[in-house]
């Protein structure tokens, strides 16, 4: 089995317990992952959705089992609950199955840079985690996700690679992008005031690598729409990657160079490349 080596990996917004979760892709990534630290940056299990309707796929249980297996094999796993799994915040400071629960964390990169890690809902002005849905409406968001599932199912039958339809929609709606940019500014400003080199978060389902006045804003995206993970290589460089039938780097930040991930790239550009053989994957240099 091919392996993917990195120093640290950051995953959020998996939303296990919902039909939109792309658990199969995440499971494939976790089974190939070889790292020292794994951060689960919130909204891993969608407890809000499960409270409304019980829905669970076998792949969702397999994801949890794989995380526990990584912890058993010596990977330091830190679980930082988000707004959709907020009840877990009451267990902060405890450890279950080798998984440490914390409200936030400080990650020191291999190059000495220091990052605050949190889910990110504290920067949402609505304080309820509705993110960009405040601009489009919850009904519209559910329709887009439903359409995304149908398009994904059809493309899978045709053996075509995953296409993030909902991200394409977001990237072409001015109000949604304006909300995302304002959110990024608030996160970067807070990191700057606290004296960190950057902030790593999720929450808004829009992965991004961006430098803002000397501070790195790093959003690891999600496994509902993007299928993205933020990884740190052994030099301390941070890279946002997409993982499905194909592999696509979407942005990278080292001490020497920042290659930001533009909205167009996140929406479409690198994800429509020819399908790649996952056995040929190598960690970022």
C-alpha positions in Angstrom: 0.0 0.0 0.0 1.3 3.5 -0.9 1.9 5.8 2.0 1.8 9.6 2.4 4.5 10.9 4.8 4.3 14.3 6.5 5.2 15.7 9.9 1.7 16.9 10.8 -1.8 16.8 9.3 -4.8 19.0 10.0 -8.4 17.9 9.2 -11.7 19.5 10.0 -15.4 19.6 9.0 -15.8 16.0 8.3 -19.4 15.9 9.4 -19.7 12.2 10.1 -23.3 11.3 10.4 -24.5 13.3 7.3 -25.0 12.0 3.8 -22.7 14.8 2.5 -19.6 13.5 4.2 -17.1 12.1 1.7 -15.9 9.5 4.2 -14.5 7.1 1.6 -11.9 9.7 0.4 -10.9 10.6 4.0 -10.6 6.9 4.9 -8.3 6.4 1.9 -6.1 9.3 3.1 -6.0 8.1 6.7 -5.0 4.6 5.7 -2.1 6.0 3.8 -1.1 8.7 6.3 2.2 8.4 8.2 2.7 11.4 10.5 3.8 12.4 14.0 0.8 14.6 14.8 -2.8 14.6 13.6 -5.1 17.5 14.5 -8.8 17.0 14.3 -9.9 20.7 14.0 -13.6 20.4 14.8 -16.9 19.3 13.4 -15.7 15.7 13.0 -18.9 14.2 14.1 -22.0 16.2 13.3 -23.9 15.9 16.6 -26.4 18.6 15.5 -27.4 16.6 12.5 -27.5 13.3 14.4 -29.8 14.9 17.0 -32.3 15.7 14.2 -32.0 12.5 12.2 -30.1 9.3 12.8 -28.0 8.5 9.7 -24.7 6.6 9.8 -22.7 4.8 7.1 -20.2 2.0 7.7 -17.5 4.2 6.2 -18.1 6.7 9.0 -17.5 4.2 11.7 -14.4 3.1 9.8 -13.0 6.6 9.8 -13.3 6.7 13.6 -11.7 3.3 13.9 -8.8 4.5 11.7 -8.2 7.6 13.8 -8.1 5.4 17.0 -5.7 3.0 15.2 -3.4 5.9 14.4 -3.4 7.0 18.1 -2.7 3.4 19.1 0.3 3.3 16.7 1.9 6.3 18.4 0.6 9.2 16.4 -0.3 12.2 18.7 -3.9 12.9 18.0 -5.4 16.2 19.2 -9.2 16.7 18.9 -10.4 20.3 19.0 -14.2 20.2 18.9 -16.2 22.7 16.7 -19.7 24.1 16.9 -21.3 20.9 15.4 -19.6 18.7 18.0 -19.6 21.3 20.8 -20.7 18.9 23.5 -17.2 17.3 23.3 -15.8 20.6 24.6 -17.0 19.7 28.0 -14.4 16.9 28.0 -11.4 19.2 27.3 -8.3 18.1 29.1 -9.3 14.4 28.9 -8.0 11.6 26.6 -10.1 8.8 25.1 -8.5 5.9 23.2 -5.3 7.9 23.0 -7.0 11.0 21.5 -6.4 14.2 23.5 -9.3 16.7 23.7 -8.5 20.4 23.8 -10.4 23.7 23.2 -7.5 24.9 21.1 -3.8 24.2 20.7 -0.4 25.8 19.8 1.5 24.0 17.1 5.2 24.7 16.6 6.3 23.9 13.1 9.6 22.1 12.2 10.9 25.6 11.2 10.1 27.2 14.5 7.0 29.0 13.4 4.1 29.0 15.9 0.5 28.6 15.0 -2.7 28.8 17.1 -5.1 26.0 16.1 -8.8 26.3 16.7 -12.0 25.3 14.9 -12.7 29.0 14.0 -16.3 29.4 14.9 -15.3 32.0 17.5 -14.6 34.3 14.5 -18.1 33.9 13.1 -20.1 37.0 13.8 -23.2 35.0 14.0 -21.6 32.8 16.7 -23.7 29.9 15.6 -21.5 28.5 12.9 -23.9 29.2 10.0 -20.9 30.7 8.0 -21.7 31.7 4.5 -25.2 30.3 4.7 -26.3 33.6 6.2 -25.9 35.1 2.7 -27.5 32.3 0.7 -30.0 30.8 3.1 -30.0 27.4 4.7 -32.5 26.0 2.2 -30.2 27.1 -0.7 -27.2 25.5 1.0 -29.0 22.2 1.5 -30.1 22.2 -2.2 -26.5 22.9 -3.4 -25.2 20.0 -1.2 -28.0 17.7 -2.4 -27.1 18.6 -6.0 -23.4 18.0 -5.2 -24.2 14.5 -4.0 -26.2 13.7 -7.1 -23.4 15.1 -9.4 -20.8 13.1 -7.5 -22.8 9.9 -7.7 -23.3 10.3 -11.5 -19.6 11.1 -12.1 -18.5 8.1 -10.0 -20.7 5.8 -12.2 -18.9 7.3 -15.2 -15.5 6.8 -13.5 -14.9 10.6 -13.6 -12.9 12.3 -10.8 -14.7 14.2 -8.0 -15.8 17.7 -9.0 -16.5 20.1 -6.1 -19.7 21.7 -7.4 -20.6 23.6 -4.3 -17.2 25.2 -4.1 -17.6 26.3 -7.7 -20.9 27.9 -6.8 -19.4 29.7 -3.7 -16.5 31.0 -5.7 -18.8 32.8 -8.1 -21.1 34.5 -5.6 -19.8 37.9 -4.5 -21.5 38.0 -1.1 -20.2 34.6 -0.2 -16.6 35.5 -1.1 -16.9 38.8 0.7 -18.0 37.0 3.8 -15.0 34.5 3.5 -12.5 37.3 3.0 -13.8 39.3 6.1 -13.6 36.1 8.1 -10.0 35.5 7.0 -9.1 39.1 8.1 -10.6 38.6 11.5 -8.6 35.3 12.0 -5.3 36.8 10.8 -5.8 39.9 12.9 -6.3 37.8 16.1 -3.2 35.7 15.3 -1.2 38.9 14.8 -2.4 40.4 18.2 -1.5 37.2 20.0 2.0 37.1 18.5 1.6 34.0 16.5 3.1 33.4 13.0 -0.3 32.1 11.8 -3.6 30.5 12.6 -4.9 27.1 11.4 -8.6 26.6 11.4 -11.6 25.2 9.5 -15.3 26.1 10.0 -16.2 27.9 6.8 -15.6 25.0 4.4 -13.3 27.0 2.2 -9.6 25.8 2.4 -7.1 28.5 1.8 -3.4 29.3 2.2 -2.9 33.1 2.4 -0.3 35.5 3.9 -1.8 38.6 5.4 0.5 41.3 6.6 3.1 38.9 7.8 0.7 36.4 9.3 -0.3 33.1 7.7 -4.0 32.2 7.4 -4.3 28.5 6.9 -7.7 26.9 6.5 -7.7 23.1 6.0 -11.1 23.1 4.2 -13.5 20.2 4.7 -14.5 16.7 3.7 -18.1 17.6 2.6 -17.2 19.8 -0.4 -13.4 20.3 -0.7 -12.0 17.0 0.4 -8.9 18.8 1.6 -6.3 18.5 4.3 -3.5 20.8 5.5 -0.2 19.0 5.9 3.2 20.1 7.2 6.3 18.5 5.8 9.5 17.9 7.7 11.0 21.3 6.8 8.0 23.1 8.3 6.3 24.0 5.0 2.5 23.9 5.0 0.6 22.7 2.1 -3.2 22.4 1.3 -4.0 19.4 -0.8 -7.1 17.9 -2.3 -7.6 14.1 -2.0 -10.1 12.1 -4.0 -9.5 9.9 -7.0 -7.0 12.6 -7.9 -4.4 14.5 -5.9 -4.0 18.2 -6.3 -1.8 20.7 -4.4 -3.9 23.9 -3.8 -1.5 26.2 -1.9 1.9 26.1 -0.1 3.7 28.2 2.5 7.3 27.8 3.5 9.5 30.3 5.2 11.0 31.2 1.8 7.9 31.3 -0.4 4.1 31.5 -0.1 2.1 30.1 -3.0 -1.5 31.2 -2.1 -4.5 29.3 -3.2 -6.7 31.5 -5.4 -10.4 31.1 -5.4 -10.3 29.9 -9.0 -7.9 27.1 -8.2 -10.0 26.0 -5.2 -13.1 26.0 -7.4 -12.1 24.2 -10.5 -8.6 24.6 -12.0 -6.4 21.9 -10.5 -9.3 19.4 -9.8 -10.2 18.8 -13.4 -6.7 17.4 -14.3 -6.4 13.9 -15.5 -6.8 11.2 -12.8 -3.6 10.5 -10.9 -2.4 7.1 -9.5 -2.4 7.5 -5.7 0.4 5.0 -5.5 2.7 7.7 -7.0 2.1 10.2 -4.2 5.0 11.7 -2.4 5.1 14.2 0.5 5.8 17.8 -0.3 9.5 18.6 -0.7 
